[in-house]
Amino acid sequence: MMAKLTSRKFLLTLVSQITGILILMYPGHEDQITQVAANASGLLLVLLSTLGFIKYESSIDAARATSEGNSSTPETSSSSAAKVAKPFGALLLAATVAVTLGCAATPLQKTYQARESYSAVMRVLVAYAEAGKMDYRTAQQIEVARAAAAVALDRMEDAAKSDQPLTYKAAFASFSEAIDSLLLYEAQLEQKAKKKTD
């Protein structure tokens, strides 16, 4: 149950719902509420993607240690990865909070945050691919979504630099659709990996 409550998809949906409620309650402050929600979503994506990547990598290292017959047990490898992950996660959280709360007021800054979120999601998907946890069809679908997100990010950056708000909005909508697809593929791969370990 806790895994479902801490999933990125659930948390982003929760942020979206809270945003909608706050906009209804405070109709004159849509821009500020939307800005805070975007910052919170970016923070969640970066943080949870990175922590998921660390957890996934530690399980790969533990499995590799077991299969290679190293003297360290999977528990030792996993616990040493966890010891590294805790301070790294805390440092990442502090840096992300500082960046998210300190800026992201302009479209260009939002674009850089979107690029960070995209990179975090792609790191996790690449780890699944490298571990052989992805079939060819899924890899092709992920590549289509990845390319769409990359193009949208470039369009967002160009529009932000040339002060074209309508183009920026359209590019942001395309990026959101592509990143949602990537997150869905990541959730499906995570669920398949959990089923295989159970």
N, C-alpha and C positions, 0 to 999 in steps of 0.2 A: 504494500500500500504506500509506503514512504517513497518508493521509487517513482510511482505515478505522480505523487504530489510534488516531487522535485524535478520532474521532467521539464525540459525547456518549452515544449509545446504547451503544457498545462500552465506554466508560469507566464508565458507570453499571452496566452488567452486570458488569464486572470488580469494581467496589466491592461489588456485591451478592454475588458469588461469594466474595470474600475475607472478607466479613462472615460468611457461612455457615461457612466453614472455621474462622475464629477462634472462633465460638460453639461449634463442635464441639470445638475444642482447649481452650477455657477456659470450660466450662459455667457456672461461677459468676459470670461477668462479662457476661452477655447485655446488660444495660442499658447499661453503659459502651461496649461494642463497638458496639451499635446507635446510640448517641448519636454516636460518632466517625464511623460510616459515614454517618449522616444529615448531619452537618456536611460531610464530604468530598463527598457527592453534591450538596449545596446549593452548595458552592464550585464544583464542576465545572460545574453548570448555569449559574450566573450568569456565571462567567468565560468559558466557551466560547460561550454565547449572545451575550454582548457582543462578543467578538472576531469571531465569525461575522457579526454585524451590521455591525461596522466594515469587515470585508473585503467584504461584499456591497455596502455603500454606496459604497465606493471603486470597485468595478467598475461600479456604476450611474453614478457621476460621470465615470468614464473613458469610458464609452459615450456619455454625454450630451455630453461635450467633443468627442468624435470626430464625432458626428452634427451638432452645431451648427457644426462647422468652426472651433472656437477655435484659437488659435495654440499652445496647449499640446497636447502629444501624450498619448495614453492612458498612456504610460509615465510621463510627468511627473505627471499627475494621480494615478495610482496610487501612485507613489513618494512624493508629498507626503502622500497619505492614510496611507501606511505610516509616514512620519515622525511624524505626529500619533498614529497608533494605538499605536506602541511605548511612548511614555511614558504614554499614557492607560491602556494595558493593564497596565503595571507598577503604576501607581497603583491601578487597580481591583483587581488581584491583592492588593496590600498591604492595602487597606481590607477586602476580602472575607475575607482570612485573619484579620485582626485581629478582625473582627466574629464570624466563624465560631468561632474558637478561644476568644474571650473570653466568649461567651455561648451562647445556644441551649440552655439547660438546662431551661427551662420550656416547656410547650406553647404559651404565647402567643408566646414568642420563636421557636419552631419555625414557628408560623403566619406570623410576619413574614418568616422566611426563605423559606417556601413562596410567599408573595405576591411576593417579589423574583424568585424563579425563574420564576414564572408571568409576571410582567411582562417579563422578559428574553426568554422564548420568544415572547410575543405581539408584542414589538417586531420580531423577525425575521419573523414571519408577516405582520405589517402591511406590512413593507417589500416582501415578495413580492407582496402584494395590490396595493399602490400601483404597483409596477413592471409590473403586468399579467401576472404569472407564474402566476396561479391561475385555474382555470376555476370556473364558477358552482357546480357540484356540490361541488367540494373546499371552496370558500368556505362553503357551507352546512354541510358536515360539521364544518369547523373551528369554525363558530359554535356548533354544538351542544356540542362538546367544551369550547369556551371558556366557555359559559354554565354547564355542569356544574362546571367548575373554579372559577368565580367563586362559585357557590352553595356549593360545598364549603368554599371558603376562609372565607366568611362564617360557615358553621356551625362550622368549626374555631375561629374567633375567639370566637364566642359561647360555645362549650363550654369553651374555655380560660379565659375570663373568669368563667364561672359554676362552674368546677371540676367538670365532668362528663366524667370520663375515658372512659367507654364511648361517649358521643356524639362525643367528640373522635376516638376511634379509628375510628369508622364514617365520620366526615366525612373523616378523613385517607385512608382507603382509597378513598373516592369521588374525592378530589382526585388521588391517585396514579394512578388509572385514567384520569382525564381528562387529566392532564399527559402520561402515556404516549402517549395518542392524539395530543395536540398535537405531541409530539416526533416521532412517526411521520410525521405530515403534513409537518412541517418537513424531515425527512430525505428524504421523497419529492420535495418541491419542490426541494430542493438537488440531488438526483440528476438531476431533469429539467433544471435549469438548467445543470448540468455537461455533460449530453449535448448540449444545444443549442450550447454554446460549443466543444465538441470537433469 
